[in-house]
């Protein structure tokens, strides 16, 4: 895993491109900080996807 031991802060990660980036970085081994402004349901959805991507 390329990013194992790294932490990524992904702003706007509750939807769209930000969510896709967060999931991809998680698949590469990074620990993810999920950040959102007004979409807590989307952030929870991102969290579930990140946790599923974490091998």
Number of C-alpha atoms within 10 A of each C-alpha: 11 10 14 13 9 13 14 15 13 19 15 20 26 25 17 10 11 18 24 17 17 30 25 16 24 25 20 17 19 22 20 19 13 20 19 16 10 10 14 12 12 17 20 13 16 22 20 12 17 23 15 12 16 15 10
